[in-house]
Amino acid sequence: SSASSDVFHECLTDDACLGMTAHDAENPQGQCDEGAGYSGRMCSACVSGFSQTLDHVCSKCPPMFWNALRLLAVCVLAGTLVGILLKATLKSAHEVHSRFSIYMKILINY
């Protein structure tokens, strides 16, 4: 809306919107708590260095080290799972009634 509008919209996160005063006519969006990471219209965006959760809450991004460590852990876990599936498939290739690799493939696909 604008500074002269009669339509008011509720802020998505109560703590993010600090409101608007009469002398803020050049900023019709009002003030956001930028120290807590909020910016934009209705304080619905996060400033650089913050990320947004599904419930519109901005939180400080973790250090790059922790993000890299998490990514590495996911890659190792995925590689291990693929290795186990490959080994089970090769081992059961010579068995007539082996169902383990079939169940694993179905489980991984869903």
C-alpha atoms as one frame of an Amber mdcrd trajectory, in Angstrom:
protein
   0.000   0.000   0.000   1.141   3.582   0.545   1.506   6.092   3.391  -1.950
   7.533   2.644  -3.734   4.189   2.273  -6.507   3.028   4.559  -5.607  -0.615
   3.900  -3.332  -2.231   6.467  -1.651  -5.609   6.159  -0.408  -7.602   9.103
   3.336  -8.187   9.276   4.314 -11.805   8.578   6.564 -11.866  11.641   5.478
  -9.695  14.579   9.008  -9.024  15.841  10.248  -7.934  12.394   8.054  -4.866
  11.800   8.879  -1.856  13.937   6.060   0.277  12.490   5.941   3.689  10.833
   5.848   7.211  12.205   4.398  10.377  10.661   7.849  11.713   9.699   8.585
   8.556   7.658   6.542   9.793   4.677   9.459   9.163   2.286   9.559   5.524
   3.426   5.986   4.222   3.099   7.117   0.659   3.876   7.819   1.461   7.518
  10.805   0.249   9.494  12.092  -3.305   9.776  14.362  -4.707  12.459  17.481
  -4.965  10.274  19.597  -5.957  13.266  17.563  -9.162  13.458  17.934  -9.652
   9.688  14.624  -8.324   8.278  14.111  -5.993   5.306  11.797  -5.306   2.362
   8.052  -4.862   2.082   6.206  -6.075   5.148   9.654  -7.087   6.444   9.280
 -10.356   4.539  12.847 -10.542   3.191  16.153 -11.191   4.929  19.273  -9.051
   4.688  22.568 -10.496   3.466  24.023 -12.998   5.917  20.597 -14.220   7.058
  18.363 -17.011   5.735  14.599 -17.421   5.964  12.763 -20.405   7.391   9.360
 -21.659   6.237   7.574 -19.616   8.907   9.141 -16.320   7.658  11.729 -16.034
  10.432  15.186 -14.727   9.501  18.121 -16.374  11.232  21.848 -15.800  10.921
  23.573 -18.095   8.424  26.011 -20.611   9.913  29.736 -20.187   9.171  30.978
 -21.517   5.815  32.945 -24.262   7.612  29.758 -25.860   9.012  27.993 -25.671
   5.649  30.963 -27.367   3.950  31.063 -30.030   6.682  27.331 -30.756   6.252
  27.720 -31.018   2.478  30.669 -33.378   2.884  28.693 -35.564   5.310  25.756
 -35.817   2.889  28.099 -36.751   0.018  29.827 -39.434   2.102  26.473 -40.845
   3.206  25.161 -40.938  -0.383  28.380 -42.561  -1.618  28.202 -45.185   1.129
  24.596 -45.975   0.285  25.405 -46.338  -3.423  28.376 -48.576  -2.540  26.219
 -50.829  -0.357  23.573 -51.095  -3.058  26.175 -51.864  -5.724  27.832 -54.537
  -3.576  24.474 -56.152  -2.756  23.464 -56.156  -6.419  26.717 -57.761  -7.544
  26.603 -60.325  -4.732  23.030 -61.327  -5.504  23.554 -61.490  -9.276  24.526
 -65.152  -9.024  21.687 -66.130  -6.695  18.443 -67.315  -8.240  15.957 -66.044
  -5.621  17.697 -63.031  -4.106  15.301 -60.204  -3.328  17.555 -57.908  -1.277
  18.793 -55.795  -4.191  15.259 -55.526  -5.595  13.923 -54.245  -2.274  16.828
 -51.820  -1.906  16.234 -50.383  -5.396  12.535 -49.952  -4.699  13.257 -48.337
  -1.318  15.796 -45.891  -2.767  13.533 -44.920  -5.664  10.728 -43.972  -3.308
